[in-house]
Amino acid sequence: MLRPTRQRLFKQIKRVYARSYAKSVPAVDGFSVLNPANGQVLRSFNPISSNDINAAIEDAQQTFNSGIWSKAPAITRSKVLTRLARILEERVPEIARLESLQTGRTIREMNAQLGRLPDWLDYYAALLRTRQDFIAPTQGKLMNYVQRVPLGVVAQITPFNHPLLIAIKKIAPALAAGNSIIVKPSEQAPLTVLQFATMALEAGLPPGVVSVIPGFGHTVGKAIVSNPLIRKVDVTAGTETGRALGSIVGSNLATYTAELGGKAPIVVFDDADLDSAVNGAAFASFVASGQTCVSGTRLIVASQIYDTFLDKFLTKVRSIRARMGNPMNPKSTMGSVISLRQLERIEAMVERTQGRIIEGGKRMSGISDLDGFDFSGGSFFPPTVITDISVEDELWQEEVFGPVVVVKRFTDEAEGVALANASKYGLGAGIWTTDLSRGHRVAADIEAGLCWVNTHHRNDPSSPWGGMKESGIGRENGLEAFEAYTQSKSTIVNLASSEETRIADDWFAEGNEVRRYG
């Protein structure tokens, strides 16, 4: 597929964005994207009507029906994904800057995270070149070949915490499978996903295959998933949102993948390498300002090393706090949370706890020691540590989505596992031990879709990602994600001669000869 000319590309980009600026009535409220580090407006969006949302979905369906992408050879789709990976690779610095501005996360985090994203596109490009359909071992003179075919128009609802990472984790397998995609990014951080859509056009993706419709989840998101043309919904959100959307998806008999809330335990055994465990727990707890579904929010530490671990952990926490500054400063350790509303929610949860706050606990104000940045203009909360916590406490049970961790001791392996499983969530978990037999054993007993041993938050396009219990259904990444964006199509061909067929398949022939049924 040839690259579009500059003039044609401009028309394609205009088409992608058009839905976001529609002004027809009735309309969903417009909104502005703010930099949570300083409150400045980055971009404003005009209202969009339900008619425009439905028109975008109908356009996606027409594109799918045309076969321009859905029936394109696998090698064609692979080449487009590879070109898109290279374009993204070149633009990581500028996209990382925009991601940092709209999320308040540090530029250091964004450069590191976004530098990995071409891997997802390359993985699914390679999968298209190497995967095989199969022939089922059907009885008799029949050949039954089974293919994976695309679903149609699929919807993806993505969050604010990893805007482009999570979008690409969903978009890459959906594109590889041949679907048309409607993406509804978070209204708080849609800008990099919109830019990615223009890159896709530049890479040769036909217009109408990927449409990005920013807006609020309870209006735009609900309108998208309610449309009966949508054949799959893939959402990353809180558990209550996942339940609400799931009921709509079910009524449309569409398929559903949901990566929902988490309350990851970090179990530190007495034989763990303490320095590594402290560093790993700090990363698990405070990367992205604690705004990840696998954030290590419950530190469960063996009694024998509890005091030593806590002393070292607090030293690390204070070091992180001391080096916070302007998120755009490469030396800054931790950024803001996503909004003032989220800041107030975190504060309220911390104020209600019956545990003992031993570090942090109050919103940040004043001037950074690192670079003179004024925290009072943004939504900053310090890394916070709480001990003497009950398993019934809200901070043990509910997702905070902020840099807040609780710490509890355990006496033996059975109690450590029981505490780890004392949660309605089951997305991620971390285990720190130098006894690898124990590591395997405990990982098998912990009720979580992802278990890391002596590390945390490692992610790869080949590695299935998803939760147990109330942390969701289905999986992202790997062959499993590709197959979730497809359906099997079974074609059975009679290989018998006409003579054999006339004899064997005349069900209503005279006589009592036994005929095959099925």
Disulfide bonds with the S-S distance in Angstrom:
none
